[in-house]
Amino acid sequence: MKWTIEDFVYGATDGAVTTFAIVAGVVGASLSPSIVIILGFANLFADGFAMAVGNYLSTRSRMEYIERERNRQNKEVQDQPEYKISEIKNIYIEKGFKDELLENLTKIIVSNRKIWVDVLMKEKIGMSNVGDENPIFKAITTFIAFNMVGVIPLLPFIFLFVINNPAGFTTNDTFIYSIIFTALAFFCIGFITGRVVNKSPVRSGFITLVIGGIAALVSYMVGTLLSLYI
């Protein structure tokens, strides 16, 4: 199965944010820790599946759109070659090519139908082909990343539930550990992303941590405010 960093980050970040949002909201509303676990796992499977389906459908739609546009460009090249040659010339005139260089470049491009269509696709709609993308693999990657990272904010509550709280931790004590675990998850997501895209891993980690932290803070504040009026 081939996966991409985009799908992993997409699923992992949303998994951590939405699950922590539920944890923060429940704790802010002073509800039972068991509610945290129940709602947290319900979110993992329901939202994770919804995100995977959404990624699958969006990828399929984009692939179908690209294929439809490629077929249209192919037909126009076949039926209206002179017009499509003029389009190629206009594209490269705007890039600064002219005279003999423009003519030679145009002849080279239009001598190969695939290259000709690729140039039109790239320059007119910003994409040339669908590559080797597989919407099913992208959906699976999103679902796995969502659940793998999304469970992290729940770990302290799961641990508390399993060991039956021999240390006497309160919900707020456990929530502090959830905050720490989630912060580390956000940082690690950014760190991995930075390594993959050849940017500063530490800087990328802190950016992701800040963005995720803001989302988590908003969720906690909403839960706290609701607990005052409901």
Disulfide bonds with the S-S distance in Angstrom:
none
